[in-house]
Amino acid sequence: MSRKCSCCDTIHNLYFVPSDEDFMCGECYHEQYHRYEFNLGRYEAEVDVQNSDVYDVEAALDAFISDPPDNAFQYGYLYELKSELENRSV
């Protein structure tokens, strides 16, 4: 049986959460247990995109492939960049 995130069913970057006795991916874990820092990262990404500090969202996302997020702020930043890319393609 393969392990997967209890929130989003991803199988990558899993953390074991003893209090839940389950696994969560890094993004879900940081969003749930470190919400302030996660939301701060989302806000900063939104401001950076609006101010054109990040003018190529796809290139910014590619940067996270070579250097994955380490903390809740970076996971929030990544989450907002993904949201921005989805909103542009709709």
TORNUNU-76428 format. One line per field, with one value per residue (C-alpha): x, y, z. Coordinates in Angstrom, 2 decimals. Layout:
! TORNUNU-76428
u (X, ...)
v (Y, ...)
w (Z, ...)
***
This chain:
! TORNUNU-76428
u (0.00, 1.43, 1.36, -0.35, -1.35, -4.51, -5.67, -4.85, -3.77, -0.33, 2.40, 5.41, 7.14, 5.24, 5.46, 4.21, 1.98, 1.92, -1.07, -3.16, -1.38, -1.38, 0.75, 0.51, 2.40, 4.57, 2.11, -0.89, 1.14, 2.46, -0.92, -2.63, -0.03, 1.84, -1.01, 0.34, 3.65, 1.87, -0.57, 2.24, 3.98, 0.76, 0.37, 3.97, 3.60, 0.38, 2.05, 5.13, 2.98, 0.86, 3.96, 5.60, 8.45, 7.53, 6.73, 7.14, 5.15, 6.18, 9.87, 9.26, 7.56, 10.49, 12.81, 10.93, 11.64, 15.39, 15.16, 12.06, 10.40, 11.81, 9.32, 5.71, 6.41, 7.91, 5.08, 2.58, 4.51, 4.52, 0.80, -0.06, 2.11, 0.25, -3.07, -1.97, -1.01, -4.37, -6.25, -4.38, -5.18, -8.94)
v (0.00, 3.38, 6.32, 9.53, 12.88, 12.72, 16.05, 16.09, 12.49, 13.44, 10.86, 13.23, 15.12, 13.45, 14.30, 11.98, 13.94, 12.10, 14.03, 12.92, 9.57, 10.19, 11.58, 15.03, 16.59, 19.58, 22.09, 20.77, 20.35, 23.92, 25.34, 23.58, 23.82, 27.03, 29.08, 32.56, 32.06, 30.24, 33.13, 35.66, 33.86, 33.89, 37.62, 38.39, 36.41, 38.23, 41.61, 40.59, 39.56, 42.73, 44.96, 43.03, 41.92, 38.46, 38.99, 35.36, 33.11, 29.95, 30.75, 31.44, 28.05, 26.39, 27.88, 25.91, 22.70, 23.15, 24.51, 23.10, 25.08, 24.64, 26.45, 27.58, 31.00, 29.40, 26.87, 29.74, 31.66, 28.60, 27.99, 31.55, 31.34, 28.16, 29.93, 32.88, 30.61, 28.80, 32.11, 33.34, 30.21, 30.36)
w (0.00, -0.94, 1.40, 0.35, 1.79, 3.88, 2.41, -1.30, -2.07, -3.39, -2.85, -2.81, 0.00, 2.86, 6.55, 9.28, 11.66, 15.00, 16.37, 13.37, 13.00, 9.28, 6.46, 4.87, 1.98, 2.78, 1.36, 3.32, 6.50, 6.46, 5.48, 8.39, 11.17, 10.25, 8.81, 9.63, 7.80, 4.96, 4.45, 4.69, 1.81, -0.22, 0.39, -0.61, -3.83, -4.68, -4.10, -6.11, -9.08, -8.90, -8.71, -11.59, -9.36, -10.65, -14.31, -15.42, -13.09, -14.93, -14.48, -10.79, -10.47, -12.24, -9.63, -6.96, -8.87, -8.59, -5.02, -3.26, -0.46, 3.04, 5.25, 5.51, 3.94, 0.84, 0.58, 0.75, -1.90, -4.15, -3.57, -4.60, -7.73, -8.73, -8.11, -10.21, -13.09, -12.90, -12.87, -15.94, -17.91, -17.21)
***
